[in-house]
Amino acid sequence: MIATGREQQPQRDLQVTNPTRGIALKIASVVVFMAMVTCIKLVSIHVPTGEAVFFRSFFAIPVILVWLWLRHDLKDGLKTANPMGHLWRGLVGGTAMALSFTALGLLPLPEVTAIG
């Protein structure tokens, strides 16, 4: 393909941009994430990592189901065209979460915050 100097621009989403809302949502996500990290750090003394990972995942399921239902995407959101890819993603994601929760229990909170 020969470049003509006029590259086709990808079609923009018809969604209206709202920087103020985007910034507010990003700040809210950081606050919620830091609250989760703090809770994990506090319970890591008393609760085994596997149990913390289980309950974090268990309580995420209703949130995901409600979100899919509100988007009217519940039927399509629960099926997959690639079951093995879905299985591998679950294994890798679960392992990453377990390692992250273990690290949160072993490191001081300021270092965890600095590392991200």
N, C-alpha and C positions, 0 to 999 in steps of 0.2 A: 504494500500500500504506500502510495506516495504522499508525503506530507505537503499540504497546501498552505500551511501557515495559519489556516483557520480551522483549528481543532473543534470538534463538536463538544459543546458543553453538556455535561450530564443534566438531565431534566431535574429541576428543583422540585422538591416536595411542595405541594400546595398549602402546607401548614404555615400559619402566620408565626413569625418569630417574635419572641417576647423575652428579651434579655433579662429584665428584672425578675420575671418568674423563674427563668433558668438559673440565675444566681441564687435566688431564695431556695430553690429545690436542691441545688448543689450544697449549700450551707446546711440545709436540713439533713441531707444524706450523710455529711461528715459528722454532724452531731449524733445522729442515730448510730452510725458505725462506731464512733468512739464510746457511746454508751454500751454497745454490745461488747466491745473489746474490754471495757472496764468490768462488765459483769462476768465475762469469761475469766478475767484475771482474778476476780474475787472468789469465784467458785472453784477455781483450779486446785485450791488447797484441799477441798472437801470432796470434789466429784471427779471420777476418772475421766480421762479424755474421751474414751469411746462413748460414755454416757452423755457427755456434753454435746458431742457431734450428733448422736442420735436425737436428742431432744431439740437441738437447733434445727435439724432437718425435719423432724416430726411437726414442729410448730410452724414451719414454713409452708407445709403442704396446704393447709386451709387458706393461707394468704394467696398462694398461687391460684388455687381453684376459684376463689372469689374474684381475683383479677381477671382470669380467663372468662368467667361468667359475665362480669361487667362489660367486657369487650365483645360479648356474644361470640366467643371463639372457643368455648369449652370443648366442643366435639373435636374440632381440628387440632386444638392445643394438646390433646392427650394421646394422639396417635403419631407414630413415627414411621418413616419410610426406611429407616436404617436402624434396626434393633441392635445390631452389634456395635455400631457407633454410639448409640445411646448408652449401652452397657459400659463401654470403655470410658465414655465421658463421665458416667456416674462413678466408676472406680477411681479415675484420676481426680475428679472433684472431691470425692470423699476422702481420699488419701491426702490431698492438699489441705483440706479443712482440718483433718486430724493432726497433721504436722504443724499447721498454723496454731491450733489450739494448744498443742504441746509446747510450742515456742512461747506462746503467751504466758503459760504457767511458769516457764523457766526464766524468762527475762523480766527485768524491772519495767514498769509501765512507761517511763519516759523513753527508754531505748526502743520499746515496741512502737511507740508513737513516732519516733524519729525514723525508724526503718520503714514504717508504712505498712 
